């Protein structure tokens, strides 16, 4: 069949129903390219708008400004829906984690369509249509999962195409079944029974979801002179979508077409826990064994997805409680990623050691390694933890987050592994962190398996949770992104190197001097071949290299400023909590 090159067909979904043999197919991104398309269709791939790191970083900061504008509109909407008059801080504690993802992923897709429209005369687009409540979930955790689903991506691309009113496009609707996630059964009855029979929690410090070894938590509670509770969770599942969420008209049109679009689609995405289930959660919080009047609320994780916790916290902060959020990984350093949003909602941000010009950041210590000591047991080979990153454009991070950056990451790994001495590689293990993606194709690890069939490639779920725990069996840890594992190994004085393409290495200017110290002693490499050659040359004398005076001196300076340890860490933390909560 002869292809009409003048007529173009936009492809933004992996569904083969979008493909055309009559027209030239324009693919929204490389993640859509398959062997089927290469063999059987006329196509071209649109250039991704965030290929350049500088553009990506600039836009990430711009998106934060849009987030602030949408937050103000959402606060008006939530107050009107619930008949309340709470301030921005109250609602931001509840919605920020969902809202930042929502704004980011839609902006990304908006720019993809905008760029394609500018460069092409689109004449045919087949879009997807879904019912109004198709993507509404009961809680924010499932709403965030939805934002990274292929179905939602298909829908939001479709809605953006409608919004752009792309000329000469023939819209054909494809209907699909409703997307669903697993949900927990309600536990309200046993909670009420326990509430009437249990001990009331009168703690001044509500410590929940804190990344700290159990023994250290027990010490902390003892030093704070309070009982150690195993805190209950509130699970409600009787929420139903109501027409009220769609009837409220508080979003005012502005000159900014994108902001108008974000506000309009919010009603089809906000989790029920923010609307229909909010008052039910408020009413039943009293049955939890959580303190009624804490001076401080302390967490590493629950502020993200635990909706009852977030609603509880928002209400308690209105009464004077303070929210302290603890750093829980290396990615928190970046101003335009998660840490920036977290610092906006908390009273104090407890870092792993780094200082900041803001009055929120409080240098603490690496909480995950407290009390840990690593003793090597006849170590051999190297441990290479890798991320299984998404090929579909995903969240705002400096790590690989789309096809082009994940391909750079994968290809760099292949070069590194091909240059490492075969005898060393035979003793080594690649630890694939499958938790870093929701894709099912395992783009990176499967490619490594095909290229190196004799290399051990293990799923992280079948190994220890943290790389430093697995490091006992290996002479060296080789990290591939500047994140949690790298900082933990340095903190514990475990021989480690970081090799990463420079495109993924984004560190705030005030911390660059500390990373430079590590680069100067062969701990950081931006070239895969140089990293492999270094290992080949020093493998038999790694202890001599690692324990050299200059390396240890540089490592100690780095750790003191970025990932420090403290003697009597529990005592230091208890004293800090008392001081900062008054």
C-alpha positions in Angstrom: 0.0 0.0 0.0 1.3 3.4 -1.0 1.8 5.8 2.0 0.6 9.4 1.7 3.6 11.2 3.2 1.7 14.5 3.3 -0.9 13.2 5.7 0.4 12.4 9.2 -0.8 10.2 12.0 0.2 11.0 15.6 1.1 8.0 17.8 1.3 8.5 21.6 0.2 5.1 22.8 1.6 1.6 22.5 -1.8 0.4 21.3 -1.4 -0.9 17.8 -4.9 0.5 17.0 -3.4 3.9 16.6 -1.0 2.9 13.8 -1.8 3.6 10.1 -0.4 2.1 6.9 -2.1 4.9 4.8 -0.4 7.8 6.5 3.1 8.6 7.9 3.2 7.9 11.6 4.7 10.5 13.9 5.8 8.8 17.2 5.6 11.1 20.3 8.7 9.5 21.7 11.3 6.7 21.3 9.6 4.6 23.9 6.9 3.8 21.3 9.2 2.4 18.7 8.9 -1.3 18.2 10.2 -3.9 15.8 6.7 -4.1 14.4 6.7 -0.4 13.5 10.2 -0.5 12.1 9.3 -3.4 9.7 5.7 -2.5 8.7 5.0 1.2 8.9 6.2 4.5 7.6 7.3 6.6 10.7 9.4 9.3 12.2 10.2 9.8 15.9 9.7 13.3 17.4 12.7 14.8 19.2 12.1 14.9 23.0 11.9 18.4 24.4 14.0 17.5 27.5 17.0 15.9 25.8 19.2 18.8 27.0 20.0 18.8 30.7 20.0 22.6 31.0 16.5 22.8 29.5 15.2 20.1 31.8 16.6 21.8 35.0 15.2 25.2 33.9 11.8 23.7 33.3 11.8 21.8 36.5 12.2 25.1 38.4 9.4 26.7 36.3 7.1 23.8 37.1 7.5 24.5 40.8 6.0 28.0 40.1 3.1 26.5 38.3 2.6 24.1 41.2 2.3 27.0 43.6 -0.4 28.7 41.4 -2.4 25.5 41.0 -2.1 24.9 44.8 -3.9 28.2 45.5 -6.7 27.3 43.2 -7.0 23.8 44.7 -7.1 25.3 48.2 -10.2 27.4 47.2 -11.8 24.3 45.7 -11.2 22.1 48.7 -12.4 24.7 51.2 -15.6 25.3 49.2 -16.2 21.5 48.9 -15.8 20.9 52.6 -17.2 24.2 53.9 -13.9 25.1 55.6 -11.5 28.0 55.6 -8.1 26.4 56.1 -4.9 28.1 54.9 -2.6 26.9 52.1 -0.2 25.2 54.5 -3.0 23.0 55.9 -4.0 21.7 52.5 -0.5 21.5 51.1 0.5 19.0 53.8 -2.4 16.8 52.5 -2.1 17.3 48.7 1.5 18.2 47.9 2.9 14.8 47.1 0.1 14.0 44.6 -0.1 17.5 43.2 3.6 17.8 42.4 3.5 14.6 40.3 0.3 15.6 38.7 1.6 19.0 37.5 4.9 17.6 36.3 3.8 14.7 34.2 1.0 16.7 32.5 3.5 19.5 31.7 5.8 17.0 30.2 3.1 15.6 27.9 1.8 19.0 27.1 5.2 20.1 25.8 5.5 16.9 23.7 2.3 17.6 21.9 3.0 21.4 21.6 6.4 20.7 20.0 4.9 18.1 17.5 2.1 20.5 16.6 4.6 23.3 15.8 6.8 21.2 13.6 4.1 19.1 11.8 0.8 19.5 10.0 -1.2 16.8 11.8 -4.1 15.4 9.8 -5.1 12.3 11.7 -5.2 11.4 15.4 -7.0 8.6 17.0 -7.6 9.3 20.7 -8.9 7.5 23.8 -12.1 8.4 25.6 -12.8 7.4 29.2 -15.7 8.0 31.7 -15.3 11.0 34.0 -14.5 8.9 37.1 -12.3 6.3 35.3 -9.1 7.4 37.0 -10.4 8.5 40.4 -8.9 6.4 43.2 -9.7 6.0 46.9 -6.3 7.1 48.1 -3.4 9.2 47.0 -1.0 6.2 46.7 -3.2 4.7 44.0 -3.7 8.1 42.4 0.1 8.4 42.1 0.3 4.9 40.6 -2.4 5.9 38.1 -0.3 8.9 37.0 2.4 6.5 35.9 0.1 4.0 34.2 0.0 3.5 30.4 -3.8 4.0 30.4 -3.6 7.4 32.1 -0.9 8.5 29.7 -3.1 7.5 26.8 -6.0 9.5 28.3 -4.0 12.7 29.2 -2.4 12.8 25.7 -5.9 12.5 24.3 -7.3 15.3 26.4 -4.3 17.5 25.5 -4.9 16.9 21.8 -8.6 17.9 22.3 -7.4 21.0 24.1 -5.1 22.0 21.3 -7.9 21.5 18.8 -5.3 20.1 16.4 -6.6 21.0 12.8 -7.7 18.4 10.3 -7.5 15.5 12.8 -10.1 12.7 12.6 -10.9 11.7 16.2 -11.9 8.1 16.7 -12.8 7.0 20.2 -11.6 3.8 21.7 -13.3 2.6 25.0 -11.5 0.6 27.7 -12.4 -1.1 30.9 -11.9 0.8 34.2 -8.4 0.8 35.8 -8.3 -0.6 39.3 -5.7 -1.3 42.1 -5.8 -3.6 45.1 -7.4 -2.0 48.2 -7.4 -3.0 51.8 -10.5 -4.0 53.7 -11.9 -1.6 56.3 -10.4 -2.2 59.8 -12.7 0.3 61.6 -14.5 -2.3 63.8 -11.3 -3.9 65.4 -9.9 -0.3 65.8 -12.9 0.8 67.8 -12.7 -2.4 70.0 -9.0 -1.8 70.6 -9.6 1.9 71.3 -12.0 1.3 74.2 -9.7 -1.4 75.7 -6.3 0.0 74.9 -3.9 2.4 76.6 -4.3 6.1 75.5 -1.2 7.6 73.8 -0.1 10.8 75.6 3.3 11.1 73.9 4.7 14.5 73.2 6.5 13.2 70.2 4.6 11.2 67.5 7.2 9.1 65.7 5.8 7.2 62.8 7.4 5.9 59.6 10.8 7.0 60.8 13.8 5.5 59.0 15.8 4.4 62.0 16.8 0.9 63.2 14.4 -0.5 65.8 16.9 -0.6 68.7 17.6 3.1 68.1 13.9 3.9 68.1 13.5 2.2 71.4 16.4 4.2 72.8 14.9 7.4 71.4 11.5 6.8 73.1 13.3 6.0 76.4 15.2 9.3 76.2 12.0 11.2 75.4 10.4 9.5 78.4 7.5 8.1 76.5 6.0 4.6 75.8 6.9 2.9 72.5 3.7 2.3 70.6 3.1 0.1 67.6 0.9 2.6 65.8 -2.4 1.6 64.2 -3.4 2.4 60.7 -6.8 3.6 59.5 -8.2 1.7 56.5 -11.5 2.8 55.1 -12.8 1.6 51.7 -16.5 2.7 51.6 -15.9 5.9 49.6 -17.9 6.6 46.4 -17.5 9.2 43.8 -20.2 11.9 44.0 -21.4 14.5 41.4 -20.5 17.3 43.8 -16.8 17.1 42.8 -17.8 18.0 39.2 -20.4 20.6 40.0 -18.2 23.0 42.0 -17.1 25.9 39.8 -14.3 27.8 41.6 -11.5 27.5 39.0 -11.3 30.8 37.1 -10.0 30.9 33.6 -6.8 32.8 33.1 -4.7 33.7 30.0 -2.6 30.6 30.6 -4.1 27.8 28.7 -1.9 25.1 30.4 -2.9 26.2 33.9 -6.6 26.2 32.9 -6.2 22.7 31.6 -4.5 21.5 34.9 -7.4 22.9 37.0 -10.1 21.5 34.8 -8.7 17.9 34.9 -8.1 17.9 38.7 -11.7 17.0 39.3 -11.2 13.8 37.3 -8.0 12.9 39.2 -8.2 14.0 42.9 -8.3 10.9 45.2 -11.5 10.3 47.2 -9.5 10.7 50.4 -9.2 14.4 49.6 -13.0 14.8 48.8 -15.6 12.2 49.4 -13.7 10.3 52.1 -12.1 13.3 53.9 -14.7 13.8 56.6 -15.0 10.1 57.2 -11.3 10.0 57.8 -11.5 13.0 60.2 -14.3 11.4 62.1 -12.5 8.1 62.7 -9.0 9.4 63.4 -9.9 9.4 67.1 -9.9 5.5 67.2 -6.2 5.4 66.3 -3.6 5.0 69.1 -2.0 8.3 68.0 -1.4 11.1 70.5 -4.1 13.8 70.9 -1.7 16.7 71.4 1.8 16.1 70.3 4.5 18.8 70.4 6.1 17.3 67.2 5.2 14.8 64.5 8.2 13.0 63.1 8.4 10.9 60.0 10.5 9.8 57.0 7.8 8.4 54.8 4.2 8.7 56.0 3.9 12.3 54.8 3.9 11.0 51.2 1.2 8.4 50.8 -0.5 7.8 54.2 -3.7 10.0 53.8 -5.0 9.5 57.4 -1.5 10.5 58.7 -1.5 13.6 56.4 -5.0 14.7 57.4 -4.1 14.1 61.1 -0.9 16.1 60.7 -2.6 19.0 59.0 -5.1 19.3 61.8 -2.5 19.0 64.6 -0.3 21.6 63.0 -3.3 24.0 63.1 -3.2 23.4 66.9 0.5 24.1 67.3 2.2 20.8 66.6 5.3 20.9 64.5 6.1 18.6 61.5 9.6 17.3 61.2 10.5 15.4 58.0 13.7 13.3 57.9 15.8 12.9 54.8 15.5 9.3 53.5 17.8 9.3 50.5 20.4 11.0 48.4 17.9 12.5 45.8 16.6 14.8 48.5 19.5 17.2 47.8 18.1 18.6 44.6 16.2 21.9 44.9 13.7 21.1 42.2 13.0 17.5 43.2 11.2 16.0 46.2 13.2 17.6 49.0 12.2 21.1 47.8 8.5 20.3 48.2 9.0 18.6 51.5 10.8 21.6 53.0 7.8 23.7 52.0 5.4 21.7 54.2 7.5 21.0 57.3 8.8 23.0 60.2 12.2 21.3 60.2 13.9 19.1 57.6 16.4 16.8 59.2 19.2 16.2 56.7 21.8 13.5 56.6 24.5 16.2 57.2 24.2 18.9 54.6 23.6 22.5 55.6 21.5 25.0 53.7 20.9 28.7 53.6 17.2 28.1 54.5 16.1 28.1 58.2 14.3 24.7 57.7 17.2 22.3 57.1 18.8 20.9 60.3 22.0 18.7 59.9 21.5 15.4 61.6 23.1 12.1 60.6 22.5 9.2 58.2 19.6 7.5 60.0 19.7 4.2 58.0 23.2 3.3 59.1 23.0 4.0 62.8 24.5 1.1 64.8 25.6 -0.7 61.6 29.0 -2.2 61.2 30.1 -4.1 58.1 32.6 -6.9 58.4 33.8 -8.4 55.1 33.6 -12.2 54.8 36.2 -13.4 52.2 35.0 -10.7 49.8 35.4 -11.3 46.0 34.3 -9.5 42.9 32.2 -6.3 42.8 28.6 -5.5 43.6 26.9 -3.3 41.0 23.5 -2.0 42.2 21.5 -0.6 39.2 18.2 1.1 38.7 15.5 -0.3 36.4 14.4 3.1 35.2 11.4 3.9 33.1 11.4 4.3 29.3 8.1 6.2 29.4 8.5 9.8 30.5 8.0 9.8 34.3 8.6 11.8 37.5 10.8 14.8 38.1 14.2 13.4 39.0 17.8 13.9 37.9 18.0 10.1 37.3 17.1 8.4 34.0 13.4 9.2 33.5 12.5 8.6 29.9 13.7 6.5 26.9 16.7 8.7 25.8 18.2 9.1 29.4 17.5 5.4 30.3 19.2 4.4 27.1 22.3 6.5 28.0 22.3 4.9 31.4 22.0 1.4 30.0 24.6 1.9 27.3 27.1 3.3 29.8 26.6 0.2 31.9 27.2 -2.0 28.9 30.5 -0.2 28.2 31.6 -0.5 31.8 30.9 -4.2 32.0 32.6 -4.9 28.7 35.8 -3.2 30.0 36.0 -4.8 33.4 38.4 -7.8 33.5 36.5 -11.0 32.8 38.0 -12.7 35.8 36.6 -9.9 38.1 33.3 -9.9 36.3 32.9 -13.7 36.8 32.9 -13.1 40.6 30.6 -10.1 40.5 26.9 -9.5 40.8 24.5 -6.9 39.3 21.7 -6.0 41.7 18.7 -4.8 39.7 16.4 -2.5 41.7 13.0 -3.2 40.1 11.3 -0.9 42.5 12.5 2.2 40.6 10.0 1.6 37.7 6.5 0.5 37.0 7.4 -0.7 33.5 7.4 -4.4 32.9 10.0 -4.7 30.2 13.1 -4.5 32.4 14.8 -2.5 29.7 18.3 -2.4 31.4 18.7 -5.7 33.2 17.3 -7.8 30.3 19.8 -6.1 28.0 22.6 -6.8 30.4 21.5 -10.5 30.6 21.6 -10.8 26.8 25.0 -9.2 26.5 26.6 -11.0 29.5 24.9 -14.4 29.9 27.4 -15.6 32.5 27.1 -12.5 34.7 24.9 -12.8 37.8 22.0 -10.4 37.5 19.8 -10.6 40.6 16.4 -9.0 41.4 16.8 -6.7 44.4 13.7 -8.2 46.0 15.7 -11.4 46.4 18.6 -9.7 48.1 19.0 -7.5 51.2 17.1 -4.2 51.2 20.3 -2.1 51.1 23.5 -2.4 49.1 25.7 -1.9 52.2 24.2 -5.1 53.7 25.1 -7.1 50.6 28.6 -5.6 50.4 30.0 -8.0 53.0 30.6 -10.5 50.2 32.2 -8.1 47.7 35.5 -6.3 47.5 34.0 -3.1 46.1 30.5 -1.5 45.6 30.1 0.3 42.2 27.1 2.7 42.4 25.7 4.0 39.1 23.7 7.0 40.4 24.4 9.6 43.0 21.9 8.5 45.5 21.2 6.7 48.8 23.5 3.7 48.4 26.5 5.8 47.5 26.1 8.0 50.6 25.4 5.0 52.9 28.6 3.2 51.7 30.7 6.3 52.3 29.2 6.8 55.7 30.1 3.3 56.7 33.6 3.5 55.1 32.8 0.7 52.7 35.0 0.7 49.5 32.8 2.3 46.8 33.1 4.1 43.6 30.4 6.1 41.7 30.5 6.1 37.9 27.7 8.0 36.2 27.2 9.9 32.9 27.5 13.6 33.7 24.0 14.2 32.4 22.7 12.6 35.6 25.0 14.3 38.0 23.2 17.4 39.3 24.4 18.7 42.6 23.6 22.2 44.1 26.6 24.5 43.7 27.3 24.8 47.4 28.0 21.0 47.6 30.1 20.6 44.5 33.4 21.2 46.3 32.7 18.2 48.5 32.1 15.9 45.5 35.2 17.2 43.9 37.2 15.9 46.9 35.9 12.4 46.0 36.6 12.8 42.3 40.2 13.7 43.1 40.9 10.4 44.9 39.2 8.1 42.3 35.9 7.6 44.0 33.8 9.4 41.3 34.0 8.8 37.6 32.0 10.3 34.7 33.4 7.9 32.1 32.6 4.2 32.1 35.9 3.1 30.5 38.0 5.1 33.0 36.0 3.6 35.9 36.5 0.0 34.6 40.2 0.6 34.0 40.6 1.9 37.5 39.1 -1.2 38.9 41.2 -3.5 36.7 44.4 -1.7 37.8 43.6 -1.5 41.6 41.4 -4.6 42.2 44.2 -6.6 43.9 45.1 -3.6 46.1 41.8 -2.0 46.9 42.4 -1.9 50.6 45.6 0.0 50.0 43.8 2.6 47.8 40.8 2.9 50.1 42.8 3.3 53.3 45.3 5.8 51.9 45.6 8.9 54.0 44.4 11.3 51.3 41.3 9.3 50.4 40.3 8.8 54.0 40.8 12.5 54.7 38.7 13.5 51.7 36.0 11.0 52.6 35.8 12.3 56.2 35.4 15.9 55.0 32.7 14.8 52.6 30.8 12.7 55.2 31.0 15.5 57.8 29.2 17.8 55.3 26.9 15.4 53.4 26.4 12.1 55.2 27.7 12.3 58.7 27.6 10.0 61.7 27.2 11.1 65.3 28.3 9.5 68.5 25.3 8.8 70.8 23.0 9.5 67.8 19.8 8.8 69.8 20.8 11.2 72.5 21.6 13.9 70.0 18.2 13.3 68.2 16.3 13.4 71.5 17.9 16.6 72.6 17.3 18.1 69.1 13.6 17.2 69.1 13.1 18.7 72.6 14.9 21.9 71.6 13.2 22.4 68.2 9.7 21.5 69.3 9.5 24.2 72.0 
